[in-house]
Amino acid sequence: MEFEASGIFAALQFAARETAGRTAELWLDGKLLCLVKSLGGEAWQLSPFAGPTGN
């Protein structure tokens, strides 16, 4: 599933509803920023994306 949001808050709200319990990718201008996972309530786990080479 792919969607656009007006900002990070809107993106996280949508992700919380649509990807509960799963990891989602957060992109900005064609660049993968991080992986996010809703832990329930207002808690989020953010995992930085190191890139394909680990750098």
SULNORZI-V529048 format. One line per field, one symbol per residue. ss: DSSP state (2 for helix, 1 for strand, 0 for the rest). Layout:
ss = ???
This chain:
ss = 0000000222222222220000111111001111111111001111110000000
